[in-house]
Amino acid sequence: MSKTKSPPLMEKIVSLCKRRGFVFQASEIYGGIGNTYDYGPLGVELLRRVKDAWWRDVVTARDDVVGLDSAIIQNPAVWKTSGHVDGFSDPMVDCKTCKARFRADKLEDARCPEKPSKHPGECHGELTEPRSFNLMFKTHVGAMEDSGSVAYLRPETAQGIFLNFANVLSASRLKPPFGIAQIGKSFRNEITPGNFVFRTREFEQAEMEFFVPPAENDRWYEYWKQERFDWYVRLGIDPAKLRMREHEAEELAHYSTGTSDVEYEYPFGWGELEGIACRTDFDLKRHAEASGVRLEYFDPQTKEHYVPYVIEPAGGINRMALTFLIDAYREEELEKETRVVLRFHPSIAPITAAVFPLVKKDGMPERAHEIERDLRLAGMSTFYDEKAAIGRRYRRQDEVGTPFCITVDGDTLSDGVVTVRDRDSMEQERVPAAELSGYLLERVRTWKRA
């Protein structure tokens, strides 16, 4: 008897995400809306942990980067000056047969909706001539919907940083090299979003603009390329599935001296995880010229004014979370079953520790609740479960990536010692409950990818 063919990895990821509360289809009870998603209880925890890790390592742990939270809706002149109104577009073609729409420059990555084995244009459907399609979402501000009330949802967070360069420089008393970072929502009316949450029209960006003296541009570009690549490795991503791709000259924006992408090998092929770009002094100069406000730095040592160059590491939080999830997914054959496990780095796992009473009697649930509360007060994300056999409870936590399971048994009530079970090795260790918080924090700090 032949074995049933296993579903593709992305299908398994999508199924797990809905079943366990990571990601749901937005407006699902009304039939959904194209490529728009809601994040469930575990999904929001994963996003929060990824954002916390990014902010900790890019901002909090450094003395040369500060934070910002700029508005989603800016003066429309911002987007005219930045070039987004006139140039932020993709070439689009339509199939005259099935009416589907595709990016003209990405036909090799697209599939005909009626004949998925073929690319658009190979399925006897005639394609229209390419035409430009602006990716910004347009809206109106105020009571009247006319040309004077037009505004845009921001397609990137970077422009808000450039607009506030002088404000931050004055308020923080920093001097180049220094960075301004922010995490926030961006919106792009993508022609062909897809691959689950890999490319969506609403997403959260983590961007940092690092302002440097022009002569130091190349050195800092190399520094941030390495730093951002290493960040993913430190958080457990398989380095064999990562690469740094330098853009060819014809790919570069006209103002850029260099751009590189950290790429990951997804189930659907290599794709951009994060970009590191040299934006030179283009943005600051454009906004200074258009607004009449000087956006430059005065060096008190040389007595000279100059416009800094900018190195920009920028990535999508949603894409980062998806990448961590895909990379963590494992199916392991045990004696009598297949164990599905997410081997997240413990610092980004949605749940740090699950607490179980061995049985629902003899005071064990009450003591387990006390331990779970103490861990929450220590800043950990926790989960309490007393339903089903202990082995089944372990498997449920393996599937959502919980690194530690803590069991309260009869001995705990007399000696104060609990059993800590490790997700990756499945080994168990007895630990005094009074020392549990410190023990777990140290295990998180010293975790290494197996």
N, C-alpha and C positions, 0 to 999 in steps of 0.2 A: 504494500500500500504506500503510495507516494505521500510525502509530507506536504502539508499546505504551505504555499509560498508566503513568506513573511511580508507584511506591508512595508513599503519604503520608509526610511527613517523619518522623513518630514511628516508623513501621515501619522506615525507613532507619536511624534512630538505634539502635533496639533491635537490628537486625541487625548493625550495625557494632560495638556494644558486646559482643555475644557473639563475633563473628568475630575481633575483635582483642584480646579479653581485658580489657575494661573491667568488664562485669557478666555474671554467670551466674545462672541460676535455681537457688535453693537446693534441695538434696536432689534434683537433677534426675534422677539415675539411679533414684530411687524414685517418680518422677512429680511431684516438687516439693511445695511447700506454699504455700498461698495468699499471693501478693504478698510473698514473702520472697526475698531475693537475696543472693548472694555477690559480692564484688568481686575481680576477677582481678588479674594483675600490673600492668596499666596503670591499672585502677580504683583500687587502693590508693594508687598514686603520685599520681593526680589528687586523691583525697581528702586525702592528706597535704599536698599543695601548697596546697590550699584552706584547710586548717586552719592551716598555717604562715602563710599570708598574713593570715588573720583574726587570729591570735594576735599576729603582728608589728604590725599596725596598730591593734588594739584594746588590746593590753597592752604589748608590749615597747617600742614607740615612744613611749609616754606615761609620764609620771611620776605620774599620778593614778589608775591602774588596776593592780590586782594579780590574781594567779591563785588558783584553788582547784580541788580535785578531790574532790568529796564522794561519799559512798557511794551506790550504786544502791538498796540496801535500807536504809530508815530505819525508825525506830520508827513503828508504825502510827498513833500519835497525831498524827504530823506531817500525815498526809493527812486525818485527821478534822478537825484544826484548820484546815487550808488550805481546806477545803470540797470536796476532791476525792472523798471517800467518798460524800458526800450529793449533790453537784452536778455532778460531772464526767461528764456523760452527753450522749448524742445521742438525738433522737427517732427511732425505728426503726419501719418498716412491713415486712410480709412480703407477697409475692404468693401468694395461695392456689392459683394455677394452676401456676406454675413453681417456687414455693418460694424464689425469690430474695429477698434482703434489701436494703433501701435506707434511706438517711437520709430521713426525712420532709420535712426542710427543704431537701433538695437533689435533689428529683425531677426538676427541669428539667435537671440536669446528668447524670442517669442514663439508661441505655438498657436496654430489655427484653432479656434474654439470648437469648430466642427470636425476637424481632422488633427487631433493633438500630436500625431506623429510627424506632422509637416510644419514648416515655417510659413508665415504669411507670404503670399506670392507664389508658393510652391503647390498650392492646393486648388489651382485653377480659378482662384478669386482674383479679380483685377484690383490693383491698389491705385489710389489716387496719387497725384503729385504731392510731394512733401510741402507742408506749410507750417509756419511758426505758431506755436501755442504757448502763450504766457502762463507761467505756473503760479502766479500770485492770486490769492483769493481777494476779490474786491468786495467792499462793503460800503456803507454810508454812515456818517456821523451826524447826529442831530435829527431834527424832525422832518426835514425836507430831503427827498431823494432826487438830487440833481447833480450836475457836474461839479458844483462847488462843495458838495458834501462827500465826495468820493474819498475813501481811505482804503488801506490794505491791511490784511493780517500779515504779520512779518514772516518772510520766508526763511529768515535766519536770525540768530540773536546777535551776530557780530556788529551790525550797524549801531545798535544801542550802546555798545562799548566805545566805538569810535566817537560817537556824539558826546560821550561823557569823559573823554580823555582829559580835557582841561580841568573839569570838576574834580575828578579823582586825583589828578596830579596835585592840585592845590590842597585838597582835604587830607590826603594821606601823607604828604611830604615825601613821596617816593621820587626816585630818579632812575632813568634807564640804566641797566636793563631791569624792567619790572613787568608784571602781567596783571591783567584784569580778566576775571573769569566769571561766567554765569551759567546756570542751568535753567532752561525755560522752554516753553512750547513754541514750536514753529509750524508753519502751514504751507504746504505746496500742493497745488492741484495737479498731481502726477497723472500723466496720460495712462501709463500702464503700471499701477501699483501691483504688488503681488508677493508671492513666497511668504505667505502668512504675514507676520509683523515686520518682515525685513524692509519693505518699502511701503509706507502708508502716507496718507495725506495730512494727517495730524501726528506730530511726533515731538519728543522732548530732546533738545540738544544740550550737549555739554561743550562749551567753547571757551577758549582762552586766547586772548590777544596779548602776545609778549612783545613789548616795545623795547627796541635795542638801538644803540648807536649804529648808523649804517655800516661802519667798518667792521662791526662784530656780527653782521647778519649771518654769514656762512657758518661761523662757529656755533651759534645758537640754533641754527637750523639742524645741524648734525646732532646737537645735544638733545633737542626735543624729539627728533626721529627715534633715537635710541631709547629715551626715557619712556615714550609712549608705547613702543614695542615691548619693552621690559615690563611695563605695568600689567599687561595682559598675562604675561608668563608668571609674574609673581602671584596673580590671582587664580592660577591653576590652569590656564589655557594650554593645550598641547602645543609646544613650540614647533612640532613637525607640521602642524596645520596652519601656521602663521608664516607670512612673508612680508617683506617691505618692497613695494613696487614704486620705482621712480617714474614719474610721468615723462613721456617723450615730449620733445619740443613743441610738436603740433597740438598736444593736449593742453598745454599751459595757457592760462589766461594771459592777456597781453601785458599785464602789469607784473606778472609773477616771474621770479628768478628760479623757482623750483617748487615742486609739489610732489609729495610721496604719500602713498596709501598703505596703511597697515591692512593687509588682506587676510581673510580666513577662508579655508576650504570647506564651504558649506555642502550639504548633501546635493545641492543644485549647482555646485561649481564654486570657483574662487569669486569672492565678492569683497567690496570695500567695507572695512570695519571702522576705520577712522582715517581722516586725512590730516596731513601736516603741510601747511602751505606757507611760502614766503610771499607776503602781500606787498612788500616794499613799503613806500610811503604813499601809495595810491589813495587809500581811503581817507586818511587825514587831510591830504592836500585837496581832494575833491570837495570834502565838506567845508574846509576852510575857505576855498574859493567861492562856493555857493552861498555860504552863510555870512561871510565877512568877518568871522571869528578866527583868531589865530590859534591853531592847534599845533603847538610846537613846544620844545623844551629849551629852556635857557640853562646852559652849563656855566655855573659860577666860576669854575676853574679856568676855562678857556675864554669866558665872556662872549660866547657865541650862541646864537639861536640855531636849532636844527629840528627838522621833522624826523622823528624816529622811523626806522623800518619795523615791520611787524612779522612775527612768526605766529602762525595760527594752528594749534592742534584743535580739531573739531570732530566730534562724533555724536551719534544718536544713542541716547540712553536705552531706547527700546531695542535697537539693534544690538547693543552691547549685551543686554539681558538675554535676548534670543540666542546670541552666540555662546554665552556662558551655559545656557540651558542645553543647547545642542552638544556642546563639548563635554558636558557632565554626564550625558545619557549613556547608560550601560545596561546590557542584558547579560546576566551571569548565570551559567548553568550550575545549579546545586544538585544534590542527590535526587530530589523528588520534584523539583520545580525550577522555573526560571525566575530569577530575582531581577526586577527592574529597579535600578538605583540611579540617582542623580548625585554624582560625586562633586558637588559644589565645594569651592573653598569655604570653610566654615564662616568666614567673615561676611559672605554674601548670601549664605543659605537663608531662605525665608524664615525657617524655624531653627533656632540654635539647639534647643534641647526639648525633647518630649518627656513628660513625666507620667509614669504609670504606677498604680497600685497593682501588686501581683494578683490579688483577688479583691472583690468588692465587699470586704467584711473585716472584722477584727481591728478596726481603727486605721487600716492601711490607706483608704481613700482620704481620710482627714489629714494624715501625715503627708501624703503625696501632694495634696492641695497646698499645704504650708510650704513645702519645698519649691513647688512651682511658683508660688507668689514671691518667695525670696529671690528666685532667679530673675523674675520680671523686675523686681525692685533694683536688682544689680545691673539692669539695662539689657538683659537678654530677651530675645523673642522666644516664647515658649508655647507648648501645647500640652493639654491634659487629655488623657484617654484612658477609659476603664472598660471599654467594650471589646469583646472577643478575646480569643486566646492570645497570650503574650507574643507568640511567634507571628500571628497575623498583624498585631499592632506594630511590631518591628517592620514588617514588609510595607505597611502603609507609610511609615515614616521614611523608609528607604526610597520609595517612589517619589517623594517630594523633596528629598535631599537633606533631611535632618541629620546632622553629623553625630548627635549624641542622644541616646535613649537612657533614661534613668528609671530604675525599677525599685519601688519600695516593697519589701517583703516582711515576713514575720520577724526576722532577725533585726531589721531596721528599728523596730519599735523598742528593742531591748539594748542594742549596741550603737544605734545612731549611724549605721553604715549602709549605704545604698550601692546598687549595682549599676555601673556605667557601661553601656554597650556602644562600641565604636562602629559607625556606619560602614567604613571602608574595609576594615579587617574582620568585623563581626566579633571581635574579641571582647571579653567582659572583664571589668576590674572593680574591686570593692573600694569605695572611697567614703570617708566620713562626711556626712551631710554638712557639717559645719565648715568643711574645707571645699565644698563643691564649686562655689563661684570662682574662687581662685584657680582651682584645678582646670575648670572648663576654659577660662580665659587664657590660661597658659597653653592649653591644647590648641585653641584657635590661633594663637600667636605663632606657634611652632609647627603648624600643619605643613606638610609637604605633599606634592602630588605623587601618587604611587606609580 
